[in-house]
Amino acid sequence: MASLARPGGNATAVSCMSTDQAAKRVQMLKELVPALVNIAVLYNPQGDKDTEYKQVQEAANSLDLQLRAYEARSPTEIDKAFALVAVDHPQALVILGDVLMNVHLKVLADLALRNRLPAIYLYREFVDVGGLISYGANLKGMWLRAAPYVDKILKGADPGELPIDQPTRFELVINLKTAKMLGIKVPASLLVAADEVIE
């Protein structure tokens, strides 16, 4: 890719910039659980998540958190990862979004709750189905921003000349019902910063 403004070749994209927000999600978990000392990250190693995972590692190191990674490439491996999580007892969980995780968002939210694990997700859709907290681009907004790109390309525009679309704002969504079930008192700083609080 030549640049975000002119990617070149035959491709452009609508980006959720999830890698840039991974460290922020770790910081939010620490704010949510001040006594946090060990944290888990669940990700699909086939989902091109190396940069995002590295950001989670760096954020954990900067906050003196012990980090353990769990991989899942399929729904069966999601169950196996949570079986290991149940044995290891991390205090919180970061789930890196990709197609596998997004398709199984309800399963992931339920497993995190069943394991009494505060978890942070990339998209608000996880929180809508019972997840605790999310911070990232609005997924529906991304699809809406993609439509004009498709229209331009179908009308003959060169994809390589279209800038990669990046979100200009990120939303923080908190599910207070889930927080209560987990015995977590959400700090006022997060509540004030939240774009939406589900009660």
JOBEL-V933809 format. One record per helix or strand of 3 or more residues. SS is the DSSP state (h for helix, s for strand). FROM is the first residue (numbers start at 1). LEN is the number of residues. If there is no record, write none. Layout:
# JOBEL-V933809
ss: <SS & SS>
from: <FROM & FROM>
len: <LEN & LEN>
This chain:
# JOBEL-V933809
ss: <h & s & h & s & h & s & h & h & s & h & s & h & h & s & h & h & s>
from: <18 & 38 & 50 & 66 & 75 & 92 & 99 & 105 & 118 & 124 & 133 & 139 & 159 & 171 & 176 & 188 & 196>
len: <15 & 6 & 13 & 6 & 14 & 4 & 5 & 10 & 4 & 5 & 4 & 16 & 3 & 5 & 7 & 6 & 3>
